[in-house]
Each structure stands twice: as structure tokens, then as C-alpha cells.
Amino acid sequence: MNNSFSEFHLRTSIFSGAGSRSILPQMIQGLSGKRAILFTDKGLIQAGVAAQIISLFKSIQENVEIVGVFDEIEQDAKAENVTKAVRFFKEHQADALIALGGGSVLDAVKGIKWMLNKGYNDMEEVLHTSIREFPPEAQPTGIPHVAIPTTAGTGAEVSPMAVIFNEKLGLKVVVRTPFLSADIAILDSELTVGLPPRITAFTGMDALTHAVEGYFSTTATPFTDSYALYAAQLIAENLPIAVKEGTNLEARGNMLMASAMAITAFGFGNNGVPVHNMAHVFGAKFRIPHGLANSVLLPNVMAALPSFYLPKIKRFAKALGIENSSSHPEECLTEVISFIRNLRHQIELPDTFAEFNLDADALHSIVADVQSDSASGKFLIPADIIIKVTEEVSGLTPSKVNQ
């Protein structure tokens, strides 16, 4: 066990099960909210998912209503989206936040809550570098906040951090405070059944990456290990089913819970996260969806940094369900990496970024970009490892990467 200072809390109340969204109006009222804004994206509006939430507030006894719908949240929770949403919230004299969507929406709403609490008006102007707050600086916001994930990947509904993309800087920046997470998370598997197989696949691999990086973090604790290991088991067992049988509510529900557990492990063991470190840069530079970036990078980073994973690899192999794994750590690591590659192939995700036609010129600064990313923390990936992994996943020839 690591005896250095650690932090662990799960302040979000979690309600799960098919149809659990039906309690939303009562939850808002219970949090003393009366005038809620529904924050979502245009895809969920078009798919009719948002309408399922809006309909819950019709013909109800509770003195609570949705006074506006903001659907302008885009991929990567852009800072300018957050700024517009704050203005929208104030214009409608709202007092409660409902977040419906994937990680971008859930993170954006956490950014909105942070901005409202601080009294800020322009996210791009105030978010220049990652922010970490502790009490007494960090205090409860008093703004009712319910999060409803429609993907099983980021776990952003329960995490105390938000990743916001500042387009002016071209950087993904992290805001973290103990009171940033939602008051209540509703994990309703019925709201995820319409998710396309490819998005189901790469959001699920995002959750697996959270479990991996939470477990192998240099600041992992028994608390985070327990969440990471069981999350990995659930993902290994349920992700292929959720991808192939999209209407399987049991698999969908298990993935939602695994996602919440995995981000909890990741969030509180968050030191030494080389996969996310690189994924943030590829996502910001080339607009690659975060889950897909993690999926491509995960096995390559593990293979390139064996010493980081060897001390705890055997228990992780067991969690994945690898039968009779080798007693030799090096061989066991190879088996785990092979398992992850096979899982990725089984759910039909790519092993490189070739489909994105990466600009070779933009890769010239990859080492500096990765080493300056906010996720690098105290674990700086060596330059030769960054170049090696980039060559493997870019879809370009090595000569173009190194020019």
C-alpha cells in the first residue's frame, strides 16, 4: 500500500436501473431546484433522447420545470460552449442543472457549474492552465446538479474533474474540485441502447483505459484498486455484448456501472497516466474522439513502458479473466496486452489513426506537446517512447514522423 497522502470520496448519489430516469423531477425538487436547464447536444435532440427527459416534467405534481434546453455542446466540451451556456442559464433565471449526454456534455455542465459558482463569464479567458482546488477554497456550490450519461465510457457523471478544450490555446485543460461532480447520477441503461456500435466500442475502451491507469497509478490505494479491478472485469465481460447486442439492457447497465467505477479509480489514483497524457494531445491536435484515442494508444503505451506495469500486472490479468496467466511478470504483461488488442479487434476498432490522415508536420512538436500536457504530472514520458508510440499509431511512415 502507498502510505503517502491520498484523496478518495464519492459524493455523487447514484441511482441505476432501466427506467430510473423517471425519478428525475423528484430528484431536482429534492435538491431544492425549481427552474432547470437541460444541457445536451444536437444528436440527442435529433435521436429523441432529450424528448424522453423533457416529457417527464409534463403533468407532474412537483413544483419544478425545465425552463430551457441548451443543445450547443460539441465534442471535447469547448470553452466557448461553456461560456454561451452560462449566459443561457442566467438569461432563463434558472436554478438547476440537468446534464444529458456523453462525456463532453457532462464535463461542460461541470464547467458551467464552476463558472457560475466563481462568478466568471468567459471560460476561455479564465482557463489558461489546469486548476486544482481543495477546501477551504473549494466549497459546495449550492446549485442542484443531476447528470444522466448516455454513453458508458467517461464516467464524468461521478468524477470531480472536467476536461475543457480551450480553442484559443489549442489545449485540453482540467478543472478539479471536490464539489464539481453531480449531486445525483442516473444510470439508465435504456438511454444507451440507441448508441451506435462504434461509439459503444470506443467509449467502453475509454472506461477500460480509466481502469488500467487508475490501477497502475503511482498513487493507487486499496480504494482505487478495488474499483479498477472490478470495473476491468465488468468491461471484459460486457463490452463485446453491448457492442454486438445493442439492446441488451444487462450488458448496457453493467457498462454504465463499470464506467462510473473506472473513473473513480482513475480520478483518485491520477498520477502516472501516460495513455491519457498522449490521448489528450492527439485529441486536441487532430480532433480524434477521446475514447478512440485511448483505444488506439492503450496497448502500445503499455508495451513501450513495461517497467511501469510489471509490479501489479498479475492481479490485473486475473481481473480480465485471463486463465492460467504466466507467473513471470514480463510474459504476463504480454498476455494482458494481447488480450486488450484482441478485445479491440473483437469490437472492430482500429489499431492506428490512419483513418484521420494525420498531418506529419503537426507531429513534429509531439514530444513537447505530450510532455507539457497537464496530465503529465510527475510522470514525464521519455521523448524516445513518445516518438516510438507515435510512429506505431500514426498511420504514417517513421521517416515522416521524425522529419
Order of alpha helices (4+ residues) and beta strands (2+ residues): beta-alpha-beta-alpha-alpha-beta-alpha-beta-alpha-alpha-beta-beta-beta-beta-beta-alpha-alpha-alpha-alpha-alpha-alpha-alpha-alpha-alpha-alpha-alpha
